[in-house]
Structures are given as C-alpha cells and as structure tokens.
Amino acid sequence: MNVQSILLQHLSQLMKLFSDSRLDKLYEDLTEYLYSSTSSYLDYSCEQKSMIRMSFWEGICKCLVEVVSEESGGFSFTKKCIECLLPLLTLQNDGQPEYMNEWSAAIMCLTNAQKSWLGDMLQVRDRTNLS
C-alpha cells in the first residue's frame, strides 16, 4: 500500500483538520491527480490505480459516516469527490464490474450518502425505491 492510499483512507481525519478553502484545494489536487495527462497516477498499473480509487472510496465512506453534515464545507467536498470518482468505475466488455473490490467500496460508500442528492447525481427519476 502506498502513501496516497493511506492518506485517502484517512480522508475524514484530514477533513477535521483542514479549512474549507484547504478542502477546495485538496479537491483540485485530487482531481488533477486522477485526470491530468501528466499525472504520476498514469504510471501505475490498472490494478494499482483501482487500489488507489478504492482507498479514496473508503475514505469518502468514513467521511459520510463520521464527519459530514450538510452545513459543513466537508459536505460539498464529499459530494464533489463522489462525482469525481463515479466516472472512473469501469466495466468489462460483458458489463460486469472490472475491479470488484473497488465497486464494493463504491457501493458501500454510496449506501451512506444522502438519498436526495445521490438520486440527483445518479439521475434517478423514481426516488421511491431509494428509501
């Protein structure tokens, strides 16, 4: 396990320490890391990338359970992180999850998210099944 994975797993602790402006900068840094064409993230194997993303999902899950209230800057940060990670979940050609542990961490995280904004984010039309 690398340092990035460890830090991402302890995201809730960082959120308790950082100001809202620092959380915004952290989000920008994480987005740049995951999506930039010059990021060192691209040097990792597909499995290593999945492990880093899984750590990120686990960290976000802890945030949802431990820290985040809708009034806090951490709530906005957490939502943006989920929105950033969702497009990175991959499927195999047969439609099955490519990295099951990553998908499991993502699903566990999403079960802790508030259903109102989760439905909007996932563009769910009938929310009666989300309760």
C-alpha positions, 0 to 999 in steps of 0.5 A: 500500500502506498502513501496516497492510499493511506492518506485517502483512507484517512480522508475524514481525519484530514477533513477535521483538520483542514479549512474549507478553502484547504478542502477546495484545494485538496479537491483540485489536487485530487482531481488533477491527480486522477485526470491530468495527462501528466499525472504520476497516477498514469504510471501505475498499473490498472490494478494499482490505480483501482487500489488507489480509487478504492482507498479514496472510496473508503475514505469518502465512506468514513467521511459520510459516516463520521464527519459530514453534515450538510452545513459543513464545507466537508459536505460539498467536498464529499459530494464533489469527490463522489462525482469525481470518482463515479466516472472512473468505475469501469466495466468489462466488455460483458458489463460486469464490474472490472475491479470488484473490490473497488465497486464494493467500496463504491457501493458501500460508500454510496449506501451512506450518502444522502438519498436526495442528492445521490438520486440527483447525481445518479439521475434517478427519476423514481426516488421511491425505491431509494428509501 
